[in-house]
Amino acid sequence: MKLSKVTAVVAGLCLCSVGALPSCNSTRKIESDKPPALRPLNVVVVTIDTLRPDHLPCYGYQHVETPTLDSLAQRGVLFEQAVAQTPLTPPSHASIFTGQYPTVHHVRNTGGFILPTSSRPLAKILQEQGWDTAAFIGSAVLKKIFGFNLGFAVYDDQMPKPGREDEFREDPERRAGVVVDRAIQWLNAQSGKPFFLWVHLYDPHLPYDPPSPFRERYKDHPYDGEIAYTDRELGRLIDVVRAKAPQNTIIALLSDHGESLGEHGEFTHGVFLYDSTLRIVFMMSGPGIPAGMRIKPQVRSIDFLPTLLELMGGKAPDQAQGASLVPAFSGRPVATGVSYGETLYPKMNMGWAELRSIRTDQWKYVRAPKPELYDLIRDAGETTNVIRQHPAEIQRFEAVLNGVVSAGGRGTTEKVETRLVNEQAMEELRSLGYVSGFAPRTYELTGEGVDPKDRVHILKLLEEAESPTSKASDARRSELLRQALAEDPGNPSLYYQLGGRYEKAGRYKDAMNLYRTALAKGIQSGRLHSRIADLSLRAGKKDEAIAEYEKAAQFNPSDLDSQVNLATAYLERGRAGDAERVFKWILATDPDHAAAENGLGLIAIERRDSAAARGYFERAVQLDPDMLEAQLNLGLIYEMAGDRARARSCFKAFLAKASPAQYARVIPKVRQELASLQEEAR
Ligand SMILES: [Zn+2]
């Protein structure tokens, strides 16, 4: 247990709970190596992304219908004042599943960080005790390359391939309906062993585009439409869960953060630490959990893991920093009065200062270049900064903050390094001949720099330029971004947005110049290099593209899309050995990568090893039946081997899905090939 007696006495501010952590760990190590057997309960955790509690009827909102969530709340406990530790998807999920603050679990931003293999997230704990584990993911930001698959036997993160419209979307998502279908399929195949199922539903996240009939029904407030749609899909999942395992299943539902919706000058989430994005939905139901109970004191996402494990008859690993909320079910106090929050997004994505906060039932303190203090009881909307009136509180909160930050083991001013591959992956890279080191970016978190509050006009310009509902023309949107860039030339995200617009408009030269300007201004990122590489490829400059992809890979070896492009460019330049190395690296990172299997198949063909090629193509098609190149290649291999029946079915599968625009020259040839095969079969 990490919360010492002292914290219970102080009942709110507990320096020691966080400060004393490392020493606790070492003395309790042996004990924690032998976890007690857990009660054989099934666990279903649903995380709904970007879901604001005050947009749900069960939290008092009137303008949306969510029968599934209403019923979940009635059947269990609902935490009225639940808060996330950060308004960013991957770090917040890491806190939910490890019970740790981001300073300790080390996932600090969206992209650029992975959950270390030494972590003990819920899936790992349950898998070690014999649970069947599976996760179904709604967004690319939680793909397995970021380490969230630790402990999951099944980790379904296959995202749809971006269509033309989505070409510039960095983070593909899939709808709740698809994610729930896959989860139900898995549930129906369960044999009766206890299971842990995590379902991540991304829909309330931007863009707000609910499907019909929610699109029409919520025409004027599409964010709520996404919530209503997600609720309907969640209902299908919960029905199956109840039918499968009615008595012995704990269902937990949390959001990872809220959505600002214009409050405080922020439109989405990630920049600020106000309650509009820090407050989350949190409810649990099942054995040991009272029905219809509402719990008022503040609780945190790090408290979920200890709570669940206590309900299962175990306890959280000593590394966890949260507290079990089970005592609250019988009205007893819980030591959850202090919640640490942070966002490194302004620092890493916008070039401003990072923010940290301490929240209690009464206060929100934000450490910023211009610090803020809000009295949440009198001013729930956090509109009046009362920092001058409360010097004593500031001192206390500063001390608490320093305690949390130094518990991460990096001192009170942290130096954070992006971390994109784990130790094992690093070994694999070396064994594949990637000898040069990678170039992690280092960020000094001094708390100094541009205060994000002083840049809300930039957020406004970005919103007008990027919002799908904005009425501005494309030309006007680019103009808005240029205006923002003129005022804030050190802001990396502005270069990506404006460059993306240029590319979309076919202004490739302007895009290239812009990215080069960003590099000249000292903005370093793999993304800049991979965009320059894409543009070079488009201009037919393969060697330049290769050089840029290589740089991109140095910054971010787990950017697999760029790695595929790099390997393909190598192949086209006759550098089969280099291409093979990269494809093998991709498969080491993601064993289910269809494009890499297809690439290795092409190399095998070049080496006249048709048996090996066949194996690669078969696997590519099996992994992704929509991978048409592999389908075609496999058909040709079968045809060469005289296996006409299989060749025919591959060609048919290709023709059924190939778009005439993309495959204009190939389609007639395949048709001809198929016709001659059918002729022979008669
Ligand atoms: Zn999120």
Boltz pocket constraint, residues with backbone or C-beta under 6 A from the ligand:
constraints:
  - pocket:
      binder: B
      contacts: [[A, 49], [A, 50], [A, 87], [A, 88], [A, 89], [A, 90], [A, 256], [A, 257]]
      max_distance: 6.0
